[in-house]
Structure formats: C-alpha cells, structure tokens
Amino acid sequence: DEQFESPSKPKFPILLPHRLRVTTEASCRPVKYTTQMIADGVEDEEKWLAAGIAGLQQNAFYMHRALDTNNLRDALKFSAQMLSELRTSKLSPHKYYELYMRAFDELRKLEIFFKEETRRGCSIVELYELVQHAGNILPRLYLLCTVGSVYIRSKEAPAKDVLKDLVEMCRGIQHPVRGLFLRSYLSQISRDKLPDIGSEYEGDADTVVDAVEFVLQNFTEMNKLWVRMQHQGPAREKQRREKERNELRDLVGKNLHVLSQVEGIDLDMYRDTVLPRVLEQIVNCKDEIAQFYLMDCIIQVFPDEYHLQTLEVLLGACPQLQPSVDIKTVLSRLMERLSNYAASSSEVLPEFLQVEAFSRLNNAIGKVIEAQPDMPIFGAVTLYSSLLTFTLHVHPDRLDYADQVLGSCFKKLQSVGKVEDNKATKQIVALLSAPLEKYNDIVTALKLSNYPCVMEYLDTETSKIMATVIIQSIMKNSTRISSADKVEALFELMKGLMKDSEGTAEEVDEDDFKEEQNSVARLIQMLINDDPEEMFKIMCVVRKQIMTGGPKRLPYTIPPFVFSSLKLVRQLQGQDENPFGDEATTPKTIFQLLNQTIEVLLTIPAPELALRLYLQCAEAANDTDLEPVAYDFFTQAYILYEEEISDSKAQVTALHLIIGTLQRMHVFGVENRDTLTHKATGVMSLYSEI
C-alpha cells in the first residue's frame, strides 16, 4: 500500500474541498488486468511489466471510447483505473519508466479532452473538483495535475495558487519511486505555465518569485524522496539500490534545469534565493550520491557569470559535503567552466580579478584537501592540475600564481612520499604539461621555481616521457634557450634521459633508447646564442651534463656537442682579438676541449666514431688557419686507425675518410703535408700488397 501524509488544509478551498481528500489508495479497485494476476507471487519483472502494460492498455481503450462519446464520468473512471497500474512496487525504475511513459502519452490525450470540455461549457472549477473523486490517491493526483494544467491555461485562477496547491497535494505520495515520477509529471506539465517574466501567466498576483518558489519546493520534495530510496530494502541490496537511484537522478536534476530556464531569475535572485535554497538542501540531505550529482547539476545548468559572482557561496558548501563525495570532479568541472568562460572574451577578465577568483579557488582546494586527509594523492593532484589550468587561462601573466599552485602540489607530494599510483602519475604529467601547452615556451616554464620540484616525483619511465614532451615542445615551437643557467635548469628536467637513475638496472628497449637519445641530440643542436661568450658557457654546461650519461649514451650525445662547438669555432673565424676578454677561452682552447671529449669515446670503445669526429675537428682547424691543431687531430686519427680499428672493412672506410679529408686541407705547410701524405700512401701500399 501507498504511504502518504495527509496534506495540510489547503489555502485554495474553493478548488479543493477537504472532504474529497480523505480517500486512500487502498480503496482503489483496478479492473481486469492487474499485477495481482501473476500466479503464486512469482516476481518476474518482465511479466509484471507486461501485465501492467496490458491493464493500462485495456483501461486506456475504454477511456478512449468514453472520450469519443464525450462521456466525462466514464473517461475519469477508466483513466483512474488505468493510472492505478502505476501503483506497482514490483518494477525497477527502468521498467517503471516504460510503464509511466505509456501512461504519460494517454494523459496527454486526456488533457486535450479536458480542454475541449471547457470549450463546450464545462466549468473548469467543477472539473477540478470532480477528478478528486478518484478512489485512490495516486490516480487522483495524476488527474489533478492534468486538470490543473488546463486550469492554469484557462486563467480563471492565479497560476501561483494552482501550482502551490498541486505541489502540496503531491506530498500525499511518499513512496520514493512513485512520488518521483508523479512530481516529474507535475514538473513536465507546469514548466510552460510558470509565471515568468514575459510569460502570459505573469500578472499582478503572479510573479517570477512564485515560479521560483514552486520549482524549489518541488525540487526539495523530490530530493527527499530520492534520498529516501537508500533506506528501502536490506543492506545486501545496497549496490542495486544505488544503481536504481542513479537511473532516477535526472528526474530530480530536471528541476534545476527548469530553474535555469526561468528568464526572471537574475543574478540577485540567484544569489539571494535560488542558490542558498538549493545548497541548503544538498548539504542537509547528507547523501553522497545526491550531493555529487546535484553539485554537478548546479555547475552545468546555471550561467558562468552567476558561478563567478557567487563563487564564495558555492565553494563554501564544498567542505560541508560528505567526505566520500568526489569533490575533485565537482571542483574540476567548475574550474573548467570558468576557464572556458574566461577564454570566451577578454572583457570578462576584470570580473575574475574583482571577485578574487584565484584566491578563493586556491583556498577552497586547500580546505577540501585538509578536511579529507584520506583523499588519494590522485585526487589532490587532479585538483591542483585543474587549478593550474584555470590560472593559466585567466591569469596567464601571473607566473607567481602558477608557481604557487605548483608549490602547493609539491608540499602535498612531500607529505605522501613516493608516488606509486599510475593515475596520480598521469595527473602530474598533465600538471607539468599545462604551462608548456599554454605558453609554447619551455623558457617560461623554467621560471617556475617549483616546476622541477614537482617533476622529482615522477618515476623513471614517466620522467623520460615528460622529458620527451619538453623536447617536442622545444622542437615544435623552435624555442631558443640562449643562456647557460636556463640550459642547466633544462637539463635538470631532462635527467631522466641524460643518465641512469640510481638503483635501476632494468632492461631498456633498444629502439626506445635510440629515439630518446636522438631527441637529446636534436635538443643540443637547438641551443644557440649569438654571443660567443654565452655560447661557450652553454657548451660547457652541455659537456658537463652529457659526460654523466655513461658509455651507452655518449655515442649519441658527443657528436652533436662536437658539431655545436665547431659552429662556435667558425663563428670566431677571422677575429684577431680575443672576443671573450682577458681570461676567457679562445678557439684553440675549444679544440683542446673537443680533443678531450672525443678521447672519451675510446673508453666505450667507439674508435670509428672518434676518428670521424677527429677529422671533422681537423677540417674546422683548417678553416680557422690553426695548422698545429689540425695536424694534431690528424695524428690522433692515424693512431686510432693503427691501434684501435681492427676490422678490415672499417679500416678501408677509415682510410678513405682520412685521404678525403686530407685532400681538402690547405692549412698545412710542405713538411706537415708530406708527412701526412706519406703516412697515407704507406698504408695504401700495405693494402695493395695484401
């Protein structure tokens, strides 16, 4: 049987005589096809639904026949019996919805008949009283709402009085599912009849305040019914009930959508009336599912500018929610909407400054994280990632704000220690990628002091991925990193690619490793400064970093270092005076540095690569007229050829390289050229004898 509360004495007595309201649902006698036809109490849901549809269709048939003959009494009788099928408690919300929609379609036809009856002279007041003779409260209220729709349209009574009476009368149904669908029907038939600004139902006695009050009252009652569902049935069926509740949530949220469509709700009314009432209901219901869904509804359905101007109130409710509510998603969606709002027009940016949006969001996130000490690190990092994205969109010029967010995230990571959650790691990558995507410039990101601190918490593999993302950003945007200190900071971020982590001995995929080191090589060649002094400092930083990479990386990183250094040498070509000053380096010293660097390749060993690089340096020395330096590099090449290269094919290739390079040399005097030439011809004669 239906549970219901007797409504209070109506304030609309001419419409609703009190004597007509005492009938209970138990007195209804539905006709032929009812749910009781299922033999032996077998609760087969499909059969219950089929039986309900059959009963509904049969009574609908007789109702249509009565409508065709303009027999009002029979039409009301069979419509009430048809609606009695909605009394069932045997159907899940999904199946009940199927039954409800069939009844809804029939009620649309009945409403049209009521309109025609009023045109034929039937008093709408008498009709409003007549439908209350239905023996059961659920059919009675469906019929009352249907006639009420026609009553409001007739304008024979103020819309607010009819709406108020209907929303109060619906309290008679306290069964959660039946009550939700009944109130959903009330919302559906009344949404185009609210006394809104510009509406035909607006008048001296009917204002937008009445419309808002009606929708808020209906929303409050529906939420109470929805929350009550969690207490229906045994604890072992909790998961099933939660699933059913989620199926019904849109019935409740639809009220907020209706509110968002009311033209008369301006910012003042939203701030002073609508939002406080809705938040009060959300906080007081103390239900995890309802709180998450309804907070999300508020964010999604109301205008962005309203959220911005009521940010303090909205954020103030967040710490009051249940600890199990997924508050990170709620706040992330709010910040996403505000970010998009800021991006939509530069004219709205002053509003963000006026309401101190960043400070409010930052404080709110801090309070939420503090209030939920058990929040997974994934949730906390997600919040900071969303806040950083918001900050970069709204305040792109305030790097201090961005660094503050990174600093807060760093402190949270410190309290946790090692991050082992893959989802949290991905969020850290998203957090670190946000400045790169916004500014398209790693140099700007390097100004954020907390950026490398956060990056420290990435595991080895993810650190490599992040370093690759940074390199790709530099390549894509042709970013010039032109100072030694920035290069050093950059390589600090890149250390996942530059050297092995301590204690790691896992096998590395060779193809991935080659791609990573080729990325580093391309990066080294991107480091350019037109000032020779600063460029030399950059190359010193690069050499320091690559020399820590170990023997496996050096064959990839030394060549780009050598070629970048040779660019600097050629940049100095023809300069008589020392461009660096008294204590700075000269091209000759650069060659000495290169000689020492290439020599490291012999420890790997990589003699063939070293020989090629020695010959490249010899050509550069030739271009700068440094004969002793060029001769020294050739000498090193010959030594490698004779002592380190044993493979015959490699020896032939090396010899061709030596001879080809020697032919291009013009810096040597007669003596040095003869010595090098005789050495080459001597080697060739040995091959000819073989």
C-alpha positions in Angstrom: 0.0 0.0 0.0 1.0 3.6 -0.6 2.5 5.5 2.3 1.3 9.1 2.4 0.9 12.1 4.6 -2.3 14.0 4.8 -1.7 17.4 3.3 -2.3 20.4 5.3 -5.5 22.3 5.0 -5.5 23.9 1.5 -5.2 27.6 1.1 -7.2 27.2 -2.1 -10.5 25.9 -0.6 -12.8 26.7 -3.5 -10.8 24.3 -5.6 -10.2 21.5 -3.2 -13.0 20.6 -0.8 -11.4 18.9 2.2 -14.0 16.1 2.2 -12.6 14.9 -1.2 -9.1 14.3 0.1 -9.6 11.5 2.7 -9.7 8.6 0.3 -6.7 6.4 0.4 -5.0 4.3 -2.2 -6.3 1.1 -0.7 -9.8 1.8 -1.8 -9.0 1.7 -5.5 -10.3 -1.4 -7.3 -8.4 -1.7 -10.6 -10.1 -3.6 -13.3 -9.4 -6.8 -15.1 -5.6 -6.7 -15.8 -3.7 -6.0 -12.6 -0.3 -7.0 -11.2 -2.1 -9.5 -8.9 -2.7 -11.7 -11.9 0.8 -13.1 -11.6 0.2 -16.6 -10.2 1.8 -17.8 -7.0 3.6 -14.5 -6.4 6.3 -15.1 -8.9 8.2 -11.8 -9.2 9.3 -12.0 -12.8 9.8 -8.3 -13.7 9.1 -8.8 -17.4 5.8 -10.5 -16.6 4.9 -7.7 -14.1 5.6 -5.1 -16.7 3.7 -7.0 -19.4 0.7 -7.3 -17.0 0.9 -3.6 -16.1 1.0 -2.6 -19.7 -1.9 -4.9 -20.6 -4.0 -3.5 -17.8 -3.1 0.1 -18.8 -3.9 -0.5 -22.4 -7.3 -2.1 -21.7 -8.4 0.7 -19.5 -7.0 3.2 -22.0 -9.1 1.6 -24.6 -12.3 2.1 -22.6 -11.1 5.6 -21.7 -10.8 6.4 -25.4 -14.3 5.1 -26.1 -15.6 7.3 -23.4 -13.7 10.3 -24.8 -15.1 9.6 -28.3 -18.7 9.8 -26.9 -17.9 12.7 -24.6 -18.7 10.6 -21.6 -16.8 12.5 -18.9 -17.7 10.3 -16.0 -16.6 7.1 -17.7 -13.5 8.8 -19.0 -12.5 9.7 -15.5 -13.4 6.3 -14.2 -11.3 4.4 -16.7 -8.4 6.9 -16.6 -8.2 6.4 -12.8 -8.2 2.6 -13.3 -5.5 3.0 -16.0 -3.4 5.1 -13.7 -3.8 2.5 -10.9 -1.2 0.4 -12.7 1.4 2.9 -11.6 0.9 1.8 -8.0 3.1 -1.2 -8.6 6.1 -1.7 -6.4 7.3 -4.7 -8.4 9.2 -2.9 -11.1 12.7 -1.4 -11.2 12.9 2.3 -12.0 13.9 1.4 -15.6 10.8 -0.8 -16.1 8.6 1.6 -14.2 9.7 4.3 -16.6 8.4 2.3 -19.5 5.0 1.9 -17.8 5.0 5.6 -16.8 5.7 6.8 -20.4 2.7 4.8 -21.7 0.5 6.4 -19.0 2.0 9.8 -19.9 1.0 9.5 -23.5 -2.5 8.7 -22.5 -2.7 11.6 -20.1 -1.7 14.0 -23.0 -4.8 12.8 -24.8 -6.9 13.2 -21.7 -5.6 16.8 -21.2 -6.7 17.6 -24.8 -10.2 16.2 -23.9 -10.4 18.4 -20.8 -9.6 21.5 -22.9 -12.4 20.6 -25.3 -14.8 20.1 -22.4 -14.1 23.5 -21.1 -14.7 25.0 -24.5 -18.1 23.1 -24.6 -19.1 24.9 -21.4 -17.9 22.6 -18.7 -16.7 24.5 -15.6 -13.0 24.0 -15.0 -13.6 24.5 -11.3 -16.2 21.7 -11.2 -13.8 19.5 -13.3 -11.0 20.2 -10.8 -13.3 19.0 -8.0 -14.7 16.1 -10.0 -11.3 14.4 -10.6 -10.8 14.2 -6.9 -13.5 11.6 -6.6 -10.9 9.0 -7.8 -10.8 6.4 -5.1 -7.0 6.1 -4.9 -4.6 8.9 -4.2 -2.1 8.2 -6.9 -4.6 8.3 -9.9 -6.3 11.2 -8.2 -3.1 13.3 -8.1 -2.2 12.4 -11.7 -5.7 13.5 -12.8 -5.5 16.6 -10.6 -2.2 17.7 -12.2 -3.7 17.1 -15.7 -6.7 19.2 -15.0 -4.6 21.7 -13.1 -2.6 22.3 -16.4 -5.9 23.1 -18.1 -7.0 25.2 -15.2 -3.8 27.4 -15.3 -4.2 27.8 -19.1 -7.8 29.0 -18.6 -6.5 31.8 -16.3 -9.7 31.5 -14.2 -7.4 31.4 -11.1 -4.0 32.7 -10.4 -1.3 30.3 -11.7 0.6 30.5 -8.4 -2.5 29.3 -6.4 -3.0 26.3 -8.6 0.7 25.4 -8.7 1.0 25.8 -4.9 -2.0 23.5 -4.4 -0.6 20.9 -6.7 2.9 20.8 -5.3 1.5 20.5 -1.7 -1.1 17.8 -2.7 1.7 15.7 -4.2 3.0 15.2 -0.7 0.4 12.5 -0.4 2.7 10.1 -2.2 5.7 9.2 -0.1 6.8 6.1 -1.9 10.1 7.2 -3.4 9.7 5.8 -7.0 6.0 6.6 -7.4 6.5 10.0 -5.8 9.4 10.9 -8.0 7.5 10.1 -11.2 4.4 11.9 -10.0 6.4 15.0 -9.3 8.3 14.7 -12.5 4.9 14.7 -14.3 3.9 17.8 -12.3 7.2 19.5 -13.4 6.6 18.5 -17.0 3.0 19.8 -17.3 3.8 23.0 -15.5 7.1 24.1 -17.0 5.5 26.2 -19.7 2.9 27.7 -17.4 5.2 29.3 -14.8 4.5 33.0 -14.1 7.8 34.0 -15.5 8.8 37.4 -16.9 7.3 37.8 -20.3 5.0 34.8 -19.8 1.3 35.1 -20.5 0.8 33.8 -16.9 2.6 36.7 -15.3 0.4 39.3 -13.6 -0.1 41.4 -10.5 -0.8 38.3 -8.5 1.7 36.1 -10.2 5.4 36.9 -10.3 8.6 35.1 -11.0 9.1 34.7 -7.3 6.1 32.4 -7.3 7.5 30.4 -10.2 10.8 30.0 -8.3 9.1 29.0 -5.1 7.1 26.4 -6.9 10.1 24.8 -8.6 12.3 24.9 -5.5 9.5 23.3 -3.4 9.1 20.5 -5.9 12.9 20.1 -6.1 13.1 19.8 -2.3 10.4 17.2 -2.1 11.8 15.2 -5.0 15.3 15.2 -3.5 13.9 13.9 -0.2 12.1 11.1 -2.0 15.3 10.3 -3.9 17.5 10.2 -0.9 15.0 8.0 1.0 15.5 5.3 -1.6 18.8 4.4 0.0 16.9 3.2 3.1 14.5 0.9 1.2 15.3 -2.8 1.5 18.0 -4.9 3.1 21.7 -3.8 3.3 22.8 -6.6 1.0 20.9 -4.9 -1.8 22.7 -1.5 -1.4 24.5 -1.7 -4.7 21.3 -2.5 -6.6 19.6 0.5 -4.9 22.4 2.8 -5.8 22.2 1.7 -9.4 18.4 2.4 -9.3 19.0 5.8 -7.7 21.4 6.8 -10.5 18.8 5.8 -13.0 16.4 8.3 -11.4 18.7 11.2 -10.8 17.7 13.1 -13.9 14.2 13.4 -12.6 15.5 15.4 -9.7 18.0 17.4 -11.7 15.4 18.4 -14.2 14.1 20.9 -11.6 17.4 22.7 -11.6 17.3 22.8 -15.4 13.8 24.3 -15.2 15.1 27.0 -12.8 18.0 27.8 -15.2 15.4 28.5 -17.9 13.4 30.9 -15.9 14.0 34.3 -17.5 13.1 36.3 -14.4 16.0 34.8 -12.3 18.6 37.5 -12.4 21.9 37.4 -10.5 20.4 39.0 -7.4 17.6 36.4 -7.2 20.0 33.6 -7.9 22.5 34.8 -5.3 19.9 35.6 -2.6 17.2 32.9 -3.1 17.9 30.1 -5.6 21.5 29.1 -4.7 21.2 29.3 -0.9 18.0 27.2 -1.0 19.5 24.6 -3.4 22.7 24.3 -1.4 20.8 24.1 1.9 19.0 21.0 0.5 22.2 19.5 -0.9 24.2 19.9 2.4 21.4 18.8 4.7 20.5 15.6 2.8 23.9 14.2 3.8 23.7 11.7 0.9 26.9 11.1 -1.2 25.1 10.3 -4.5 22.7 13.3 -4.2 25.4 15.7 -3.2 27.8 14.9 -6.0 25.1 14.8 -8.7 23.3 18.0 -7.6 26.5 20.0 -7.2 27.4 18.9 -10.7 24.0 20.0 -11.9 24.4 23.4 -10.4 27.7 23.8 -12.2 26.4 22.6 -15.5 23.0 24.3 -15.8 23.4 27.8 -14.5 25.3 30.6 -16.3 29.1 31.0 -15.9 28.8 34.6 -14.8 26.4 33.5 -12.0 29.1 31.0 -10.8 31.7 33.6 -10.8 29.7 36.1 -8.8 28.6 33.5 -6.3 31.9 31.7 -6.1 32.4 32.2 -2.4 28.9 30.8 -1.5 29.3 27.8 -3.9 32.8 27.0 -2.6 31.7 27.4 1.0 29.4 24.4 0.6 32.2 22.0 -0.6 33.8 21.3 2.8 30.3 20.6 4.2 29.7 17.7 1.8 30.2 14.1 2.9 33.9 13.0 2.9 33.1 10.3 0.3 31.8 12.8 -2.3 34.0 13.0 -5.3 34.7 16.7 -4.7 37.7 16.8 -7.0 35.5 16.2 -10.0 33.0 18.8 -8.9 35.6 21.5 -8.4 37.5 20.4 -11.6 34.3 20.9 -13.7 33.7 24.2 -12.0 37.2 25.4 -12.9 36.9 24.1 -16.4 33.7 26.1 -16.9 35.2 29.2 -15.5 38.3 28.7 -17.6 36.2 28.4 -20.8 34.3 31.5 -19.7 37.5 33.5 -19.3 38.7 32.3 -22.7 35.4 33.3 -24.4 36.1 37.0 -24.1 38.8 39.2 -22.7 36.1 41.6 -21.5 35.2 39.2 -18.6 38.7 39.0 -17.2 38.2 42.0 -14.9 35.3 40.2 -13.2 37.7 37.4 -12.2 40.0 40.0 -10.6 37.1 41.7 -8.9 35.9 38.6 -7.1 39.5 37.3 -6.5 38.6 34.0 -8.2 42.1 32.5 -7.9 42.5 33.2 -4.2 39.0 31.8 -3.5 39.6 28.6 -5.5 43.1 28.1 -4.1 41.8 28.5 -0.5 38.8 26.2 -1.2 41.0 23.5 -2.6 43.3 23.8 0.4 40.4 23.4 2.8 39.0 20.4 0.9 42.3 18.6 1.0 42.8 19.5 4.6 39.3 18.3 5.5 39.8 15.0 3.7 43.2 13.6 4.9 42.4 10.3 3.4 41.9 11.7 -0.1 44.1 9.7 -2.5 47.0 11.6 -3.9 45.4 11.2 -7.4 42.5 13.4 -6.2 44.7 16.1 -4.8 46.9 16.3 -7.9 43.8 16.4 -10.1 42.6 19.4 -8.1 45.9 21.2 -8.5 46.1 20.4 -12.2 42.6 21.9 -12.7 43.5 24.9 -10.7 46.7 25.4 -12.7 44.8 25.2 -16.0 42.3 27.7 -14.7 45.2 30.0 -13.6 46.9 29.8 -16.9 43.7 30.7 -18.8 42.6 33.5 -16.5 45.9 35.0 -15.3 48.5 34.0 -18.0 50.7 36.9 -16.9 50.8 35.9 -13.3 53.6 33.3 -13.1 53.6 33.7 -9.4 50.0 32.3 -9.3 51.1 29.3 -11.4 54.2 28.7 -9.2 52.1 29.0 -6.1 49.9 26.1 -7.4 52.9 24.0 -8.2 54.3 24.8 -4.7 51.1 23.6 -3.0 51.2 20.4 -5.1 54.8 19.9 -4.2 54.0 20.2 -0.4 51.2 17.6 -0.8 53.6 15.3 -2.7 56.2 15.7 0.1 53.7 14.6 2.7 53.0 11.4 0.7 56.5 10.4 -0.4 56.9 8.2 -3.3 54.0 8.2 -5.8 53.1 4.7 -6.8 49.6 5.4 -8.2 49.7 5.4 -12.0 46.6 7.7 -12.2 48.4 10.2 -9.9 51.5 10.0 -12.1 49.4 10.8 -15.2 47.9 13.8 -13.4 51.4 15.0 -12.5 52.3 14.8 -16.2 49.1 16.8 -17.0 50.0 19.3 -14.4 53.5 19.8 -15.8 52.4 19.8 -19.4 49.9 22.7 -18.8 52.5 25.5 -18.8 54.1 24.1 -21.9 50.7 23.9 -23.8 49.8 27.4 -22.7 53.0 29.3 -23.3 54.5 27.1 -26.0 57.8 28.1 -24.4 59.9 26.0 -22.0 61.7 29.1 -21.1 58.6 30.4 -19.3 58.2 27.1 -17.5 61.8 27.3 -16.4 60.9 30.5 -14.5 58.6 28.4 -12.2 60.8 27.5 -9.3 58.5 24.7 -8.2 58.3 23.1 -11.6 61.4 20.8 -11.2 60.4 20.1 -7.6 57.1 18.5 -8.7 58.9 16.7 -11.6 61.1 14.9 -9.0 58.1 12.8 -8.0 57.8 11.1 -11.4 59.1 7.6 -11.7 61.9 6.8 -14.1 59.8 5.9 -17.1 57.3 8.8 -16.7 60.2 11.2 -16.2 61.5 10.1 -19.6 58.1 10.7 -21.1 57.9 14.1 -19.6 61.4 15.0 -20.8 60.4 13.9 -24.3 57.3 16.1 -24.1 59.5 19.0 -23.2 61.9 18.4 -26.1 58.9 18.0 -28.5 57.6 21.4 -27.3 61.0 23.0 -27.9 61.2 21.5 -31.4 57.6 22.3 -32.3 57.9 26.0 -31.3 61.6 26.4 -32.3 62.3 27.7 -28.8 65.7 29.3 -28.3 67.3 28.6 -24.9 70.1 31.0 -25.0 71.6 31.3 -21.6 73.7 28.9 -19.6 71.6 29.0 -16.5 68.5 28.1 -18.4 70.2 25.3 -20.2 71.4 23.9 -16.8 67.8 24.2 -15.5 66.5 22.5 -18.6 69.0 19.6 -18.3 67.9 19.2 -14.7 64.4 18.4 -16.1 65.9 16.1 -18.7 68.0 14.0 -16.4 65.7 11.0 -16.9 67.0 10.9 -20.5 70.6 12.1 -19.7 71.6 9.4 -17.2 70.6 6.2 -15.5 68.6 6.5 -12.2 70.2 5.2 -9.1 69.4 1.6 -8.4 67.8 1.0 -11.7 69.1 -2.0 -13.7 66.0 -2.9 -15.8 66.4 -3.8 -19.4 65.7 -1.0 -21.9 64.1 -1.4 -25.3 66.8 -0.5 -27.8 64.5 1.3 -30.2 63.0 3.4 -27.5 66.5 4.2 -26.1 67.8 5.3 -29.6 64.7 7.5 -30.1 65.2 9.1 -26.6 68.9 9.8 -27.3 68.3 11.1 -30.7 65.8 13.6 -29.1 68.6 14.7 -26.8 70.9 15.1 -29.7 68.4 17.3 -31.6 68.0 19.4 -28.4 71.7 20.0 -28.1 71.8 21.4 -31.6 68.9 23.8 -30.7 71.0 25.5 -28.1 72.2 28.7 -29.8 73.3 32.1 -28.7 74.7 34.8 -31.0 77.0 36.0 -28.1 80.2 33.8 -28.3 80.9 34.2 -24.6 77.5 33.0 -23.6 77.5 30.2 -26.2 80.8 28.9 -24.8 79.2 28.8 -21.3 76.3 26.9 -22.8 78.6 24.3 -24.3 80.5 23.9 -21.0 77.1 23.1 -19.3 76.2 20.7 -22.1 79.6 18.9 -21.8 79.2 18.6 -18.0 75.8 17.1 -18.4 76.5 14.6 -21.2 79.6 13.3 -19.6 77.4 11.9 -16.8 75.4 9.8 -19.2 77.6 6.7 -19.2 79.2 4.8 -22.1 75.8 3.8 -23.7 74.7 7.4 -24.2 78.0 9.1 -25.2 77.9 7.9 -28.9 74.6 9.7 -29.3 75.4 12.9 -27.3 79.1 13.7 -28.0 78.6 14.2 -31.8 76.0 17.0 -31.5 78.2 18.6 -28.8 81.2 18.5 -31.1 79.3 20.0 -34.1 77.7 22.7 -32.0 81.2 23.6 -30.6 82.6 23.7 -34.2 79.8 26.2 -35.1 81.2 28.4 -32.3 84.7 28.0 -33.6 83.6 29.1 -37.1 81.7 31.9 -35.5 85.1 33.2 -34.2 86.9 32.7 -37.5 88.8 35.7 -38.6 88.6 37.5 -35.3 92.0 38.9 -34.5 91.2 39.9 -30.9 90.0 37.7 -28.2 86.2 38.3 -28.1 85.9 36.9 -24.6 88.2 39.2 -22.7 91.4 38.6 -20.9 90.5 35.4 -19.1 88.1 33.8 -21.5 88.6 31.0 -23.9 90.0 31.0 -27.5 89.2 28.8 -30.5 92.4 26.9 -29.7 91.1 26.1 -26.2 87.8 25.0 -27.7 89.7 22.5 -29.8 91.6 21.3 -26.7 88.2 20.7 -25.0 86.9 18.8 -28.0 90.0 16.6 -28.1 89.5 15.6 -24.5 85.8 15.0 -25.2 86.3 12.8 -28.2 89.0 10.9 -26.4 86.3 9.6 -24.0 84.8 7.6 -26.9 87.9 5.3 -26.8 86.8 4.0 -23.4 83.5 2.7 -24.7 85.1 1.8 -27.2 83.8 3.7 -30.3 87.0 4.3 -32.3 85.4 4.7 -35.7 83.1 7.4 -34.4 86.1 9.1 -32.7 88.1 9.0 -35.9 85.3 10.7 -37.8 85.0 13.4 -35.2 88.8 14.0 -35.1 88.7 14.6 -38.9 85.7 17.0 -38.6 87.7 18.9 -36.0 90.8 18.9 -38.3 88.7 20.5 -41.1 87.4 23.2 -38.7 91.0 23.9 -37.6 91.9 24.1 -41.3 89.2 26.8 -41.8 90.5 28.8 -38.9 94.2 28.5 -40.0 95.3 26.6 -36.9 97.9 24.3 -38.5 99.3 22.7 -35.3 95.7 21.9 -34.1 94.8 20.4 -37.5 98.0 18.3 -37.5 97.3 17.1 -34.0 93.8 15.9 -34.9 95.2 14.1 -38.0 97.8 12.4 -35.8 95.0 11.3 -33.4 93.1 9.9 -36.4 96.1 7.9 -37.6 96.7 6.5 -34.1 93.1 5.3 -33.9 93.4 3.8 -37.4 96.5 1.8 -36.5 95.8 0.8 -32.9 92.0 0.7 -32.4 90.4 -0.3 -35.7 91.0 -3.9 -36.5 88.1 -4.8 -38.8 89.4 -4.7 -42.4 86.2 -3.1 -43.8 86.3 -0.5 -41.1 89.9 0.2 -41.9 89.2 0.7 -45.6 86.4 3.1 -44.7 88.6 5.0 -42.2 91.4 5.3 -44.8 89.1 6.7 -47.4 87.9 9.3 -44.8 91.5 10.2 -43.9 92.5 10.6 -47.5 89.4 12.6 -48.5 89.8 15.0 -45.6 93.5 15.4 -46.3 92.7 16.4 -49.9 90.5 19.3 -48.6 93.2 20.6 -46.2 95.0 23.8 -47.3 96.5 24.9 -44.0 99.4 22.6 -43.9 102.9 23.6 -44.9 105.1 21.4 -47.1 106.6 19.4 -44.3 103.4 18.6 -42.4 101.6 17.8 -45.7 104.3 15.5 -46.8 104.4 13.7 -43.5 100.6 13.1 -43.5 100.6 12.2 -47.2 103.5 9.7 -46.9 101.7 8.1 -44.0 98.5 7.7 -46.0 100.3 6.3 -49.1 102.3 3.9 -46.9 99.1 2.5 -45.5 97.6 2.2 -49.0 100.7 0.3 -50.2 100.2 -2.2 -47.5 96.7 -2.9 -48.8 97.9 -3.2 -52.3 100.4 -5.8 -51.3 97.7 -7.7 -49.5 
